[in-house]
Amino acid sequence: MDIIPFENTWPYDKIGEDIYINECPYCGTRNILTAMKVKDLEWAKEEIKTYINMPCCHKRMHIVFADEDYLWTTEPLRRRERKA
């Protein structure tokens, strides 16, 4: 796997069989229940590409990898912090 920059990550929570995102990286909506299934998350952990269609703004997040805390995507989702 190629190195993915940290700007291309987004945190998620798994509660039971549900996958939540605390805040949408595209529109800022909070506490989003995604349509992602546990099987999809397991595939992402095995580096099988998958997608999440965000229910709030209908943007599509392309996931290339997942770990226990973050979804690793093909696009920057975080703003780079400027050094003072």
The first five atom37 places (N, CA, C, CB, O) and aatype in JSON, in Angstrom:
{
  "aatype": [12, 3, 9, 9, 14, 13, 6, 2, 16, 17, 14, 18, 3, 11, 9, 7, 6, 3, 9, 18, 9, 2, 6, 4, 14, 18, 4, 7, 16, 1, 2, 9, 10, 16, 0, 12, 11, 19, 11, 3, 10, 6, 17, 0, 11, 6, 6, 9, 11, 16, 18, 9, 2, 12, 14, 4, 4, 8, 11, 1, 12, 8, 9, 19, 13, 0, 3, 6, 3, 18, 10, 17, 16, 16, 6, 14, 10, 1, 1, 1, 6, 1, 11, 0],
  "atom_mask": [
    [1, 1, 1, 1, 1],
    [1, 1, 1, 1, 1],
    [1, 1, 1, 1, 1],
    [1, 1, 1, 1, 1],
    [1, 1, 1, 1, 1],
    [1, 1, 1, 1, 1],
    [1, 1, 1, 1, 1],
    [1, 1, 1, 1, 1],
    [1, 1, 1, 1, 1],
    [1, 1, 1, 1, 1],
    [1, 1, 1, 1, 1],
    [1, 1, 1, 1, 1],
    [1, 1, 1, 1, 1],
    [1, 1, 1, 1, 1],
    [1, 1, 1, 1, 1],
    [1, 1, 1, 0, 1],
    [1, 1, 1, 1, 1],
    [1, 1, 1, 1, 1],
    [1, 1, 1, 1, 1],
    [1, 1, 1, 1, 1],
    [1, 1, 1, 1, 1],
    [1, 1, 1, 1, 1],
    [1, 1, 1, 1, 1],
    [1, 1, 1, 1, 1],
    [1, 1, 1, 1, 1],
    [1, 1, 1, 1, 1],
    [1, 1, 1, 1, 1],
    [1, 1, 1, 0, 1],
    [1, 1, 1, 1, 1],
    [1, 1, 1, 1, 1],
    [1, 1, 1, 1, 1],
    [1, 1, 1, 1, 1],
    [1, 1, 1, 1, 1],
    [1, 1, 1, 1, 1],
    [1, 1, 1, 1, 1],
    [1, 1, 1, 1, 1],
    [1, 1, 1, 1, 1],
    [1, 1, 1, 1, 1],
    [1, 1, 1, 1, 1],
    [1, 1, 1, 1, 1],
    [1, 1, 1, 1, 1],
    [1, 1, 1, 1, 1],
    [1, 1, 1, 1, 1],
    [1, 1, 1, 1, 1],
    [1, 1, 1, 1, 1],
    [1, 1, 1, 1, 1],
    [1, 1, 1, 1, 1],
    [1, 1, 1, 1, 1],
    [1, 1, 1, 1, 1],
    [1, 1, 1, 1, 1],
    [1, 1, 1, 1, 1],
    [1, 1, 1, 1, 1],
    [1, 1, 1, 1, 1],
    [1, 1, 1, 1, 1],
    [1, 1, 1, 1, 1],
    [1, 1, 1, 1, 1],
    [1, 1, 1, 1, 1],
    [1, 1, 1, 1, 1],
    [1, 1, 1, 1, 1],
    [1, 1, 1, 1, 1],
    [1, 1, 1, 1, 1],
    [1, 1, 1, 1, 1],
    [1, 1, 1, 1, 1],
    [1, 1, 1, 1, 1],
    [1, 1, 1, 1, 1],
    [1, 1, 1, 1, 1],
    [1, 1, 1, 1, 1],
    [1, 1, 1, 1, 1],
    [1, 1, 1, 1, 1],
    [1, 1, 1, 1, 1],
    [1, 1, 1, 1, 1],
    [1, 1, 1, 1, 1],
    [1, 1, 1, 1, 1],
    [1, 1, 1, 1, 1],
    [1, 1, 1, 1, 1],
    [1, 1, 1, 1, 1],
    [1, 1, 1, 1, 1],
    [1, 1, 1, 1, 1],
    [1, 1, 1, 1, 1],
    [1, 1, 1, 1, 1],
    [1, 1, 1, 1, 1],
    [1, 1, 1, 1, 1],
    [1, 1, 1, 1, 1],
    [1, 1, 1, 1, 1]
  ],
  "atom_positions": [
    [[0.85, -1.19, 0.0], [0.0, 0.0, 0.0], [0.89, 1.24, 0.0], [-0.96, 0.0, 1.23], [1.87, 1.32, 0.74]],
    [[0.54, 2.21, -0.83], [1.26, 3.48, -0.85], [0.96, 4.23, 0.44], [0.86, 4.33, -2.09], [-0.06, 4.0, 1.09]],
    [[1.86, 5.13, 0.79], [1.66, 5.95, 1.98], [0.54, 6.95, 1.72], [2.97, 6.67, 2.38], [0.57, 7.7, 0.74]],
    [[-0.43, 6.96, 2.61], [-1.55, 7.89, 2.51], [-1.32, 8.99, 3.54], [-2.94, 7.17, 2.73], [-1.11, 8.68, 4.71]],
    [[-1.37, 10.27, 3.15], [-1.15, 11.34, 4.12], [-2.28, 11.41, 5.15], [-1.01, 12.69, 3.4], [-3.43, 11.05, 4.86]],
    [[-1.95, 11.89, 6.35], [-2.93, 11.96, 7.43], [-4.09, 12.88, 7.08], [-2.27, 12.43, 8.71], [-5.18, 12.72, 7.62]],
    [[-3.89, 13.85, 6.18], [-4.97, 14.74, 5.74], [-6.09, 13.96, 5.06], [-4.42, 15.82, 4.79], [-7.21, 14.46, 4.94]],
    [[-5.8, 12.75, 4.6], [-6.77, 11.91, 3.9], [-7.48, 10.95, 4.84], [-6.08, 11.13, 2.79], [-8.03, 9.94, 4.39]],
    [[-7.49, 11.23, 6.12], [-8.16, 10.35, 7.08], [-9.36, 11.04, 7.71], [-7.17, 9.9, 8.18], [-9.44, 12.26, 7.77]],
    [[-10.29, 10.21, 8.19], [-11.45, 10.73, 8.91], [-11.84, 9.72, 9.98], [-12.65, 11.02, 7.94], [-11.95, 8.53, 9.69]],
    [[-12.06, 10.18, 11.22], [-12.41, 9.24, 12.29], [-13.85, 8.73, 12.16], [-12.23, 9.91, 13.65], [-14.73, 9.4, 11.62]],
    [[-14.05, 7.53, 12.66], [-15.38, 6.93, 12.67], [-15.57, 6.19, 13.99], [-15.58, 5.97, 11.46], [-14.61, 5.94, 14.71]],
    [[-16.81, 5.86, 14.31], [-17.14, 5.07, 15.49], [-18.0, 3.9, 15.06], [-17.86, 5.92, 16.57], [-18.89, 4.04, 14.22]],
    [[-17.74, 2.75, 15.64], [-18.57, 1.58, 15.41], [-19.31, 1.28, 16.7], [-17.72, 0.34, 14.95], [-18.69, 1.01, 17.73]],
    [[-20.62, 1.34, 16.66], [-21.46, 1.07, 17.82], [-22.39, -0.06, 17.43], [-22.27, 2.36, 18.28], [-23.32, 0.12, 16.64]],
    [[-22.14, -1.24, 17.99], [-22.89, -2.42, 17.59], [-22.62, -2.72, 16.13], [0.0, 0.0, 0.0], [-21.47, -2.91, 15.74]],
    [[-23.66, -2.77, 15.33], [-23.54, -3.03, 13.9], [-23.56, -1.74, 13.07], [-24.66, -3.94, 13.44], [-23.54, -1.79, 11.84]],
    [[-23.59, -0.58, 13.75], [-23.7, 0.71, 13.06], [-22.36, 1.42, 12.99], [-24.73, 1.6, 13.76], [-21.57, 1.37, 13.93]],
    [[-22.11, 2.1, 11.86], [-20.91, 2.9, 11.65], [-21.33, 4.36, 11.63], [-20.16, 2.49, 10.32], [-22.14, 4.77, 10.8]],
    [[-20.78, 5.16, 12.55], [-21.1, 6.58, 12.67], [-19.88, 7.42, 12.32], [-21.59, 6.91, 14.1], [-18.74, 7.02, 12.52]],
    [[-20.16, 8.59, 11.78], [-19.14, 9.62, 11.59], [-19.59, 10.82, 12.41], [-18.94, 10.0, 10.06], [-20.72, 11.29, 12.28]],
    [[-18.69, 11.3, 13.26], [-19.02, 12.39, 14.18], [-19.4, 13.67, 13.44], [-17.85, 12.66, 15.11], [-20.32, 14.38, 13.85]],
    [[-18.68, 13.98, 12.36], [-18.96, 15.2, 11.59], [-18.61, 14.95, 10.13], [-18.16, 16.42, 12.16], [-17.55, 14.42, 9.83]],
    [[-19.5, 15.34, 9.25], [-19.26, 15.17, 7.82], [-18.11, 16.09, 7.38], [-20.56, 15.49, 7.01], [-18.15, 17.29, 7.66]],
    [[-17.1, 15.56, 6.7], [-15.99, 16.41, 6.25], [-16.38, 17.33, 5.11], [-14.83, 15.55, 5.82], [-15.64, 18.26, 4.79]],
    [[-17.52, 17.11, 4.5], [-17.95, 17.91, 3.35], [-18.89, 19.05, 3.73], [-18.63, 17.02, 2.33], [-18.72, 20.18, 3.27]],
    [[-19.88, 18.76, 4.59], [-20.89, 19.79, 4.89], [-20.95, 20.16, 6.38], [-22.25, 19.32, 4.43], [-21.61, 21.13, 6.74]],
    [[-20.28, 19.41, 7.24], [-20.23, 19.74, 8.66], [-21.38, 19.2, 9.5], [0.0, 0.0, 0.0], [-21.42, 19.45, 10.7]],
    [[-22.3, 18.46, 8.9], [-23.39, 17.86, 9.67], [-22.81, 16.93, 10.71], [-24.38, 17.1, 8.74], [-21.84, 16.22, 10.45]],
    [[-23.4, 16.92, 11.91], [-22.86, 16.14, 13.01], [-23.66, 14.87, 13.24], [-22.83, 16.98, 14.29], [-24.83, 14.77, 12.88]],
    [[-22.98, 13.89, 13.86], [-23.58, 12.61, 14.28], [-24.32, 11.91, 13.14], [-24.54, 12.85, 15.43], [-25.55, 11.81, 13.15]],
    [[-23.58, 11.43, 12.17], [-24.14, 10.81, 10.99], [-24.09, 9.29, 11.09], [-23.41, 11.29, 9.74], [-23.02, 8.71, 11.28]],
    [[-25.24, 8.66, 10.95], [-25.31, 7.22, 10.82], [-25.12, 6.91, 9.35], [-26.67, 6.64, 11.38], [-25.95, 7.3, 8.53]],
    [[-24.04, 6.21, 9.01], [-23.78, 5.89, 7.61], [-24.52, 4.61, 7.22], [-22.27, 5.74, 7.36], [-25.01, 3.87, 8.07]],
    [[-24.58, 4.38, 5.93], [-25.16, 3.14, 5.41], [-24.11, 2.04, 5.31], [-25.8, 3.39, 4.04], [-24.4, 0.94, 4.84]],
    [[-22.89, 2.34, 5.77], [-21.82, 1.36, 5.71], [-22.15, 0.17, 6.62], [-20.47, 2.0, 6.1], [-22.56, 0.36, 7.77]],
    [[-21.95, -1.03, 6.11], [-22.17, -2.25, 6.87], [-20.85, -2.71, 7.49], [-22.76, -3.36, 5.96], [-19.77, -2.33, 7.03]],
    [[-20.94, -3.53, 8.52], [-19.74, -4.07, 9.17], [-18.9, -4.84, 8.15], [-20.12, -4.99, 10.36], [-17.67, -4.79, 8.19]],
    [[-19.56, -5.54, 7.23], [-18.85, -6.28, 6.18], [-18.02, -5.32, 5.32], [-19.85, -7.06, 5.3], [-16.89, -5.64, 4.97]],
    [[-18.57, -4.15, 4.99], [-17.84, -3.15, 4.21], [-16.62, -2.64, 4.97], [-18.76, -1.97, 3.85], [-15.55, -2.46, 4.39]],
    [[-16.79, -2.42, 6.27], [-15.68, -1.97, 7.1], [-14.58, -3.03, 7.14], [-16.16, -1.64, 8.52], [-13.4, -2.7, 7.05]],
    [[-14.96, -4.28, 7.28], [-13.98, -5.37, 7.29], [-13.24, -5.44, 5.96], [-14.67, -6.72, 7.58], [-12.03, -5.67, 5.94]],
    [[-13.95, -5.24, 4.85], [-13.29, -5.2, 3.55], [-12.27, -4.07, 3.49], [-14.31, -5.05, 2.42], [-11.16, -4.26, 3.0]],
    [[-12.65, -2.89, 3.99], [-11.74, -1.74, 3.99], [-10.49, -2.05, 4.83], [-12.45, -0.47, 4.52], [-9.39, -1.63, 4.48]],
    [[-10.67, -2.76, 5.93], [-9.52, -3.13, 6.76], [-8.59, -4.09, 6.03], [-10.0, -3.77, 8.07], [-7.4, -4.18, 6.36]],
    [[-9.11, -4.8, 5.05], [-8.3, -5.71, 4.23], [-7.81, -5.02, 2.95], [-9.11, -6.95, 3.87], [-7.33, -5.68, 2.04]],
    [[-7.94, -3.7, 2.9], [-7.51, -2.86, 1.79], [-8.31, -3.1, 0.51], [-6.04, -3.09, 1.52], [-7.78, -2.95, -0.59]],
    [[-9.57, -3.47, 0.66], [-10.48, -3.57, -0.48], [-11.25, -2.26, -0.53], [-11.46, -4.82, -0.35], [-11.96, -1.91, 0.41]],
    [[-11.12, -1.54, -1.64], [-11.72, -0.22, -1.75], [-13.24, -0.29, -1.62], [-11.34, 0.42, -3.09], [-13.88, -1.22, -2.13]],
    [[-13.79, 0.69, -0.95], [-15.24, 0.78, -0.77], [-15.64, 2.25, -0.74], [-15.69, 0.06, 0.54], [-14.78, 3.13, -0.74]],
    [[-16.92, 2.51, -0.72], [-17.45, 3.87, -0.73], [-18.45, 4.06, 0.4], [-18.1, 4.2, -2.08], [-19.09, 3.11, 0.86]],
    [[-18.57, 5.32, 0.84], [-19.68, 5.73, 1.7], [-20.36, 6.89, 0.99], [-19.2, 6.12, 3.17], [-19.71, 7.89, 0.67]],
    [[-21.64, 6.77, 0.75], [-22.42, 7.9, 0.26], [-22.96, 8.61, 1.49], [-23.58, 7.45, -0.72], [-23.76, 8.05, 2.24]],
    [[-22.54, 9.85, 1.69], [-22.93, 10.59, 2.88], [-24.42, 10.95, 2.77], [-22.06, 11.87, 3.05], [-24.82, 11.59, 1.81]],
    [[-25.23, 10.55, 3.75], [-26.67, 10.81, 3.68], [-27.04, 12.28, 3.83], [-27.37, 10.01, 4.74], [-28.13, 12.69, 3.43]],
    [[-26.15, 13.08, 4.39], [-26.45, 14.49, 4.64], [-26.31, 15.35, 3.39], [-25.55, 15.03, 5.73], [-27.16, 16.21, 3.12]],
    [[-25.25, 15.13, 2.62], [-24.99, 16.0, 1.47], [-24.81, 15.22, 0.16], [-23.76, 16.84, 1.73], [-24.56, 15.81, -0.89]],
    [[-24.92, 13.91, 0.23], [-24.84, 13.02, -0.92], [-23.47, 12.99, -1.59], [-25.86, 13.41, -1.93], [-23.36, 12.55, -2.74]],
    [[-22.44, 13.45, -0.89], [-21.08, 13.32, -1.41], [-20.64, 11.88, -1.22], [-20.09, 14.32, -0.69], [-21.16, 11.17, -0.35]],
    [[-19.69, 11.44, -2.02], [-19.2, 10.07, -1.96], [-17.76, 10.08, -1.45], [-19.29, 9.38, -3.35], [-16.89, 10.75, -2.01]],
    [[-17.52, 9.33, -0.36], [-16.19, 9.18, 0.21], [-15.62, 7.85, -0.28], [-16.23, 9.25, 1.79], [-16.22, 6.8, -0.06]],
    [[-14.47, 7.9, -0.94], [-13.82, 6.71, -1.49], [-12.78, 6.24, -0.47], [-13.15, 7.01, -2.89], [-11.76, 6.89, -0.26]],
    [[-13.04, 5.11, 0.15], [-12.19, 4.58, 1.22], [-11.25, 3.53, 0.65], [-13.04, 3.99, 2.37], [-11.69, 2.58, 0.0]],
    [[-9.95, 3.71, 0.89], [-8.97, 2.73, 0.41], [-8.46, 1.83, 1.52], [-7.81, 3.45, -0.25], [-7.89, 0.78, 1.26]],
    [[-8.65, 2.25, 2.77], [-8.18, 1.45, 3.91], [-8.9, 1.94, 5.15], [-6.63, 1.56, 4.08], [-9.35, 3.09, 5.21]],
    [[-9.02, 1.07, 6.14], [-9.58, 1.46, 7.43], [-8.76, 0.77, 8.52], [-11.1, 1.07, 7.54], [-8.31, -0.36, 8.35]],
    [[-8.59, 1.47, 9.62], [-8.02, 0.84, 10.81], [-9.08, 0.91, 11.9], [-6.68, 1.53, 11.26], [-10.25, 1.13, 11.59]],
    [[-8.71, 0.74, 13.14], [-9.7, 0.73, 14.22], [-10.27, 2.11, 14.54], [-9.07, 0.17, 15.46], [-11.3, 2.22, 15.21]],
    [[-9.61, 3.18, 14.05], [-10.03, 4.54, 14.38], [-10.37, 5.42, 13.17], [-8.97, 5.19, 15.16], [-11.22, 6.3, 13.27]],
    [[-9.7, 5.18, 12.05], [-9.8, 6.1, 10.92], [-10.16, 5.39, 9.62], [-8.49, 6.84, 10.74], [-9.82, 4.22, 9.4]],
    [[-10.86, 6.13, 8.77], [-11.06, 5.75, 7.38], [-10.01, 6.51, 6.57], [-12.53, 6.08, 6.88], [-9.88, 7.72, 6.7]],
    [[-9.27, 5.8, 5.74], [-8.22, 6.4, 4.91], [-8.78, 6.51, 3.5], [-6.89, 5.55, 4.94], [-9.22, 5.52, 2.92]],
    [[-8.77, 7.73, 2.94], [-9.46, 8.01, 1.68], [-8.5, 8.46, 0.58], [-10.51, 9.07, 1.89], [-7.3, 8.61, 0.8]],
    [[-9.06, 8.66, -0.61], [-8.28, 9.09, -1.76], [-8.13, 10.6, -1.86], [-8.91, 8.57, -3.03], [-7.42, 11.1, -2.73]],
    [[-8.8, 11.34, -0.97], [-8.78, 12.8, -1.06], [-8.5, 13.42, 0.31], [-10.11, 13.32, -1.63], [-8.83, 12.83, 1.34]],
    [[-7.9, 14.61, 0.32], [-7.69, 15.3, 1.6], [-9.03, 15.71, 2.21], [-6.78, 16.53, 1.42], [-9.86, 16.34, 1.55]],
    [[-9.24, 15.37, 3.47], [-10.46, 15.72, 4.18], [-10.2, 16.72, 5.3], [-11.12, 14.48, 4.74], [-11.13, 17.36, 5.8]],
    [[-8.96, 16.85, 5.69], [-8.59, 17.77, 6.78], [-7.83, 18.96, 6.21], [-7.71, 17.03, 7.85], [-7.15, 18.86, 5.19]],
    [[-7.97, 20.05, 6.88], [-7.19, 21.23, 6.51], [-5.84, 21.12, 7.16], [-7.91, 22.54, 6.93], [-5.72, 20.72, 8.32]],
    [[-4.84, 21.47, 6.44], [-3.49, 21.48, 7.02], [-3.37, 22.63, 7.99], [-2.4, 21.58, 5.93], [-3.79, 23.75, 7.71]],
    [[-2.8, 22.33, 9.14], [-2.57, 23.38, 10.13], [-1.31, 24.15, 9.74], [-2.43, 22.79, 11.57], [-0.28, 23.58, 9.39]],
    [[-1.43, 25.45, 9.81], [-0.29, 26.3, 9.47], [0.61, 26.45, 10.68], [-0.75, 27.67, 8.95], [0.15, 26.64, 11.8]],
    [[1.91, 26.38, 10.42], [2.87, 26.58, 11.5], [3.08, 28.06, 11.72], [4.21, 25.87, 11.2], [3.18, 28.83, 10.76]],
    [[3.14, 28.45, 12.98], [3.32, 29.86, 13.31], [4.74, 30.31, 13.17], [2.85, 30.13, 14.69], [5.05, 31.47, 13.41]]
  ]
}
